[in-house]
Amino acid sequence: MSLDPVVLFFVLGVIGGALKSDLELPKAFLEALTIFLLLSLGLKGGVAISKSDPIALVAPAMALIVGALALTMVAFAALRHLGRLSRIDAAATAAHYGSVSVITFVVAQAYLTRVGEAFSAQMSFFLAVLEVPALILAAALGKREEASPGHWAEFTRELLFGKSVLLLLGGMVIGAFAGEDGVKPLAPLFFDLFKGVVCFLLLELGVTTARQFPELRKSGKFLALFGVLFPLTAAVLGATIARLLGFNTGDQTLTAVLFASASYIAAPSAMRVALPHANLGLAIAPVVAVTFPFNVVFGIPIYHRVLVWLG
């Protein structure tokens, strides 16, 4: 199996982190790259919306939200009863697995482009839609045992005005109003450089992944196993919903990837506010050290090939 160069940058980062290299990208640089990535995805999604009927996106979005909420409940129940995590820690971890990963989504797009599989730019809209609902549900589940839960007002502000949602939705609004012709002058920056920017982010994520291995060992075998088996189950649910909605194979693959992915940007920030006593190290370790690398190296090709086989 040949790996996309994008994935190889991630592997390089893992090797550097495992060897305790001083490889580390400046935080300000990474912050700028993340902003670029979110705006680029938003613009692409907005242009797609400008070419279609926005009302037609409502029903698929609602179906995907229901699926994501069901997934969050399943993750919470499994972590609580099988993993024997406290209610707060189970809720915080379920929030990560019920939400979505922007970078995993982008890697999946790169993979589909490389193999010549078409997909819709409007999938970026569904990416934005699926980021928040699981975080709200998980916060509600965990607050029952949180001694001093964060205020809902502060939590809501973090969700709605955090950079992930704000930049994705803001980029979509700009793209929708400007349309394809209006955005065209920006294409050399936001679209042509897109894949190169992803390489930098994956290099840094590889280093971060290697550094999470010690934390994962402390968490026990269950979370390591959960980090692989749960995404596979989630991918089946996502693909099933996408097929019922009549999505093409590329969009089915991206939906499976969204459901299989886990958030490590929006979720930690939101849970830090909503459930301040949750062990976020416990929640993030399997996401970064197991689920993310599994998806980008093995999961994405598996999901796509199975869906192609199913036709």
C-alpha positions in Angstrom: 0.0 0.0 0.0 1.5 3.3 -1.1 1.0 6.2 1.4 0.1 9.7 0.4 3.0 12.1 1.0 0.8 14.0 3.4 0.6 10.9 5.6 4.4 10.4 5.3 4.9 13.8 6.9 2.9 12.5 9.9 5.1 9.4 10.0 8.2 11.6 10.0 6.8 13.6 12.9 6.1 10.4 14.9 9.7 9.2 14.2 11.0 12.6 15.4 8.9 12.5 18.5 9.9 8.9 19.3 13.6 9.8 19.0 13.1 12.8 21.2 14.2 15.1 18.5 14.0 18.9 19.1 11.7 19.0 16.1 9.0 21.5 17.0 7.2 24.1 14.9 6.6 27.5 16.5 3.2 27.9 18.1 2.5 31.1 16.3 3.2 29.5 13.0 0.9 26.5 13.8 -1.8 28.9 14.9 -1.6 30.7 11.6 -1.7 27.5 9.6 -4.8 26.3 11.5 -6.5 29.6 10.8 -5.6 29.2 7.1 -6.9 25.7 7.0 -10.3 26.5 8.6 -10.8 29.5 6.4 -9.9 27.5 3.3 -12.4 24.7 4.2 -15.1 27.3 4.9 -14.5 29.1 1.6 -14.8 25.9 -0.3 -18.0 24.9 1.5 -19.4 28.4 1.0 -18.8 28.3 -2.8 -20.5 24.9 -2.9 -23.5 26.3 -1.0 -23.7 29.3 -3.4 -24.2 26.8 -6.3 -27.0 24.8 -4.5 -30.2 25.2 -2.6 -29.2 25.8 1.1 -32.6 24.4 2.2 -31.7 21.0 0.6 -28.8 20.8 3.1 -31.1 20.9 6.2 -32.5 17.4 6.1 -29.1 15.7 5.6 -27.6 17.9 8.3 -30.3 16.9 10.8 -29.9 13.2 10.0 -26.1 13.5 10.6 -26.6 15.4 13.9 -28.9 12.6 15.2 -26.3 10.0 14.2 -23.6 12.0 16.0 -25.6 12.3 19.2 -26.4 8.6 19.1 -22.7 7.9 18.7 -21.8 10.1 21.7 -24.3 8.2 23.9 -22.8 4.9 22.8 -19.3 6.2 23.5 -20.3 7.4 26.9 -22.0 4.1 27.8 -19.0 2.0 26.6 -16.5 4.2 28.5 -18.6 4.3 31.6 -19.6 0.7 31.9 -16.9 -1.3 30.0 -14.0 1.1 30.6 -15.1 1.8 34.2 -14.3 5.5 33.8 -15.9 8.0 36.2 -19.0 9.8 34.8 -17.1 13.0 34.3 -14.2 11.4 32.5 -16.5 9.2 30.4 -18.4 12.3 29.3 -15.3 14.3 28.5 -13.8 11.4 26.4 -17.2 10.8 24.7 -17.2 14.5 23.7 -13.9 14.0 21.8 -15.2 10.9 20.0 -18.6 12.4 19.3 -17.2 15.5 17.7 -15.0 15.6 14.6 -11.4 16.1 13.5 -10.8 18.8 10.8 -7.3 17.4 10.0 -8.6 13.8 9.6 -11.2 15.2 7.2 -8.6 17.1 5.2 -6.4 14.0 4.9 -9.4 12.1 3.7 -10.0 14.7 1.0 -6.4 14.5 -0.1 -6.6 10.7 -0.3 -9.8 10.9 -2.4 -8.2 13.4 -4.7 -5.2 11.2 -5.2 -7.3 8.1 -6.1 -9.6 10.1 -8.4 -12.7 9.8 -6.3 -15.1 12.8 -6.6 -16.6 14.4 -3.5 -18.7 17.5 -2.8 -17.4 20.7 -1.3 -20.6 21.0 0.7 -19.2 18.3 3.0 -17.3 21.1 4.6 -20.7 22.4 5.8 -21.5 19.1 7.4 -18.0 19.2 9.0 -18.9 22.5 10.8 -22.4 21.2 11.7 -21.0 18.0 13.4 -18.5 19.8 15.5 -20.8 21.1 18.2 -23.8 18.8 19.1 -21.7 16.1 20.8 -19.9 18.6 22.9 -23.3 20.0 24.3 -24.6 16.5 25.0 -21.4 15.3 26.7 -21.3 18.5 28.8 -24.9 17.8 30.0 -24.0 14.1 30.8 -20.9 15.1 32.8 -22.4 18.0 34.7 -24.5 15.7 36.8 -21.4 14.7 38.8 -19.3 17.8 38.3 -18.8 19.4 41.7 -18.4 22.9 40.2 -19.4 22.8 36.6 -18.5 25.7 34.3 -21.3 28.2 33.5 -23.4 27.4 30.4 -22.9 31.0 29.2 -19.2 30.6 29.1 -19.4 27.2 27.6 -21.8 28.4 24.9 -19.5 31.3 24.1 -16.6 28.8 23.7 -18.6 26.7 21.3 -20.0 29.4 19.2 -17.1 31.8 19.1 -14.2 29.4 19.4 -11.9 29.6 16.3 -13.0 26.3 14.8 -16.7 27.1 14.4 -16.2 30.8 13.9 -13.7 30.5 11.1 -15.5 27.6 9.4 -18.8 29.3 9.4 -17.4 32.7 8.7 -15.5 31.3 5.7 -18.7 29.7 4.4 -20.6 32.9 4.7 -17.9 34.7 2.7 -17.7 32.0 0.1 -21.5 31.8 -0.2 -21.8 35.6 -0.7 -18.8 35.9 -3.0 -19.6 32.8 -5.1 -17.0 31.0 -7.3 -16.1 34.1 -9.3 -15.6 36.3 -6.3 -13.4 33.7 -4.6 -11.3 33.0 -7.7 -8.7 35.7 -7.0 -8.1 34.0 -3.6 -7.6 30.6 -5.0 -3.8 30.7 -5.4 -3.5 31.4 -1.6 -6.4 29.4 0.0 -6.7 26.5 -2.5 -3.4 26.0 -4.3 -1.3 26.0 -1.1 -3.9 23.9 0.9 -2.1 20.5 0.7 1.3 22.0 1.6 -0.1 23.6 4.7 -1.6 20.2 5.7 1.9 18.7 5.5 3.2 21.1 8.2 0.3 20.4 10.5 0.6 16.6 10.1 4.4 16.9 10.9 3.6 18.6 14.2 0.8 16.1 14.9 3.2 13.3 14.4 5.5 14.7 17.1 2.4 15.3 19.4 1.3 11.7 18.8 4.6 10.2 19.9 4.6 12.3 23.0 1.2 11.0 24.0 2.3 7.3 24.1 3.5 7.5 27.8 0.1 9.0 28.8 -1.7 6.2 26.9 0.3 3.5 28.7 -1.0 5.0 32.0 -4.5 4.8 30.7 -4.5 1.0 30.3 -5.3 -1.3 27.5 -9.0 -0.6 27.3 -8.6 3.0 25.9 -6.0 1.8 23.3 -8.5 -0.9 22.1 -11.4 1.6 22.2 -9.3 4.0 20.1 -9.4 1.5 17.2 -12.7 -0.4 17.6 -14.9 2.6 18.2 -13.9 4.5 15.1 -14.6 1.3 13.0 -18.1 1.1 14.5 -18.6 4.8 14.0 -17.5 4.6 10.4 -20.1 2.0 9.7 -22.9 4.2 11.2 -21.7 7.2 9.2 -21.5 5.3 6.0 -24.9 3.8 6.5 -26.5 7.2 7.1 -24.7 8.6 4.0 -25.9 5.8 1.8 -29.5 6.3 3.0 -29.2 10.0 2.2 -28.0 9.1 -1.4 -24.5 10.5 -1.1 -22.0 9.5 -3.8 -19.1 7.2 -2.8 -16.7 10.1 -2.1 -19.2 11.8 0.2 -20.0 8.4 1.9 -16.3 8.0 2.6 -16.0 11.5 4.0 -19.1 10.9 6.2 -17.6 7.7 7.5 -14.3 9.6 8.2 -16.2 12.3 10.1 -18.0 9.8 12.3 -14.8 7.8 12.8 -12.6 10.8 13.7 -12.3 12.4 17.1 -11.8 16.1 18.0 -8.6 17.2 19.7 -9.0 21.0 19.0 -12.5 22.1 19.8 -13.4 19.3 22.3 -10.5 19.9 24.8 -11.2 23.6 24.9 -15.0 23.1 25.4 -14.6 20.4 28.1 -12.0 22.5 29.9 -14.8 25.1 30.4 -17.8 22.7 30.9 -16.1 20.0 33.0 -13.1 21.6 34.7 -12.5 18.5 36.9 -12.4 16.0 34.0 -9.1 14.3 33.3 -8.4 15.7 29.8 -5.1 13.9 29.5 -7.1 10.7 29.8 -9.4 11.9 27.0 -6.9 13.2 24.6 -4.3 10.3 24.8 -6.3 7.7 22.9 -7.5 10.3 20.4 -4.1 11.5 19.4 -2.0 8.4 20.1 -4.4 5.8 18.6 -7.5 7.0 16.7 -5.9 9.8 14.7 -2.9 7.7 13.4 -5.1 4.7 12.8 -7.5 6.7 10.7 -4.9 8.6 8.6 -2.8 5.5 7.9 -5.3 2.6 7.7 -8.8 3.8 8.3 -9.4 6.2 5.4 -8.3 3.7 2.7 -10.3 0.9 4.4 -13.5 3.0 4.6 -13.2 4.0 0.9 -12.4 0.6 -0.5 -15.2 -1.1 1.4 -17.7 1.6 0.1 -16.4 1.2 -3.5 -16.8 -2.6 -3.1 -20.4 -2.1 -1.9 -21.1 0.2 -4.8 
